[in-house]
Amino acid sequence: MPKSIRKFWLAIGVLAIFSVTGGAVPGGAADPVLLADQDGGGGGDMNIDLAVRQVTVAPVRAHAGDVIHVDVVIENKAEGTRTTNAELLVNGKAVASQLFTWGMSPGDRLYRLSFDWDTRRVPPGEYRIGAQAFVWEDSSPFDNRLEVTQRVVIAPAGGGFPGGGEAGGSATEADPRFGKSRGGG
């Protein structure tokens, strides 16, 4: 890299350090520079409040090797914008995640995400399914996670289900503070 380009990037680095730390320039004063997380774009002074409002799982009776489909509705209840991980939970542990960006448009408050859980390596049994969307600055983190009450039953491939019955069915869990008409279910 030519020396002039190195000097240029060194100067940019020095200026960035002074800007971020709010350092003063000799003979004058510099106003603090707000980073993306501090100017309302990322939430430093904003009320951040995401809530997992609804989780739907289908089928709730499946054989090992089947794919379980999970739909999630997340609401942005406050301000700000950010890209956040939403996670599919099985027995409280994240088995899949996807990034979603919220808050880009003030009119868009609901975000619908879908996950597919491949059960090829899952032993037969009962499983709790849920979802979470976690943000450190969330003003009410108690509603960032929601689990479906009805458990998913995985039977051995080609085997029967406890108590009989066929594969299939679905279950939806919705936050009781969230109107069904808003969740689409």
N, C-alpha and C positions, 0 to 999 in steps of 0.2 A: 504494500500500500504506500503511495507517495507520501512524503513528509507533510505536504500541505493539507492533505485529507486527514492525516492523523491529528495535526494541530487543530483543524476545524472540529473534529469530534471531541477532542480534549476540551476545547472552549465550550462546546455545547454541554459537556458533562459538568464543568465547573459552574456554568450558568444554571443548570438544572439543580445542582446542590444548593446554591444560594436561593433559588426560587422556592424550592420545597421546604427548606428550613426557615424561610422568612428572613434570611440574613439581609442586612442593609448594605447598600453599595456606598463606598466612601464618599462623603459629601452629600448624601441624600438618604432617603429611607425607602424601603420597598414594602409594599403591602403584601400580606401573606397570599400565596397562591393556593387556591382550592383545588385539591385533586378530584378526580372523577367521583370518588366515594364521598366527597364532602360538599358537593355543589347541588345536591338534589337529584343528580343523575344516578347516583348509586345508593343514596340513603343516609348519608352522614347526619343530615339535619331533618330527615323525612321520617314519617311514621310508616314503618315497614310492617305489613301484616298479611301473610299468606295463610290460607286455610285449606286443608284437604277436606272437601265437602262431600264427596261421594266416591265409593269404590264398588265396582260391579265385577264379579268373577263368573266365568262359564267355561267349561262345565264344573259343577261342584262334585260330581262323581265321574272319575276318569280312571283309565288303566295306565300303569307305568308306561311311559313312552308317548303318551298323549300330550298335546300342547294345551295349556290352560291360558285363556285370554282374560286380561284384566283391563278394564277401562277406569280411568281416574278423572275426577273433576276437581280442579284446584281454583280457588278464588283469590284474587288480589283485592283485599279489603281496604287498602290504604293507598299510599303514594309510592313514588320512586319507580325505578326500573332496574332490572338486573337479569342476568342469566344464572339460573339456579339448577341444581340437580334435583330431579324427582326420582324416588326410588321405589321399586317393587319390593315388598317385604314378605318373606315366608318364615313363619315362626319367629318373627321379630328381627330377622337378619336380611340385609339387602342382597338380593340375587340378581337384580338388574337395575340399571339407572339410565336416565336420559336427561340431557340438558334442555331446558325450555326458557325462553325469554318472556318476561312478563312486564307490564307497565308501559309498553311502547305507545299505546293509545289509551287515553283516559276512558274511552267508552268500552274498551275490552277488559272485562273483569273476570271472565271465566276462561279457563284453559283446559282442554280435553286432551288427555294423553292415553296411549294404549301400550300395553306390555304383553309379551307372550312368554310364558314360563314353560320351558321344555323339561318334561319329567322323565327323560330317558334314564338318568342316573339317580332317580329318586326312589328310595325304598317305599314299599306300600305302607300306608298309615294315614293319619289325619293331619292336616296342615292349616294353620291360620294364615290368611292372606290379608295384606294391607298395603298402604302406600304412605309415603312421607315426602314432604318438601321442606327442607330445613334452610333457614337463613339466620345467621348469627344475630343480626340486629332486630329480629322479629319482636314486636311489642307484645304479642300474645302467643308464645310458642306451644301452648297447650293444644292448639287445634292444627298443628302441622303434621299430624299423624292420625290415620283412621284405619281400623281393622274391621274386616267383615266378621260378624258374629258366627255365622254358619261356617263350619270348617269344610275344607275340600278333602274328599276321601279319594285316595289313590289305591286302587286294587292291583294285584299282580297282573301282568300282561296276560290276557285271556282268561283271567279268574273272575270269580263273582264278588259281589259287594256284601259287606256285613249286613245281615237283615234282608238280603235280596235287593231287588231293584235293578234298574238299568243305568247305564252311563248317561250323563247329561245333567240338565238342570242349571240354574243360575241363582245367584244371590247378590243382593245389593245392600250395602250399608250406607246410610246417609246421615250426615250431621243433623240432629234434630232442629237446629237453629236455621237450617237451610231449606228453603221452600222447594218442593218437588218440581214445580214448574220451571224453576231456574236451573235445576240440575239435569233436566231432560229425562227424568225417570219417574 
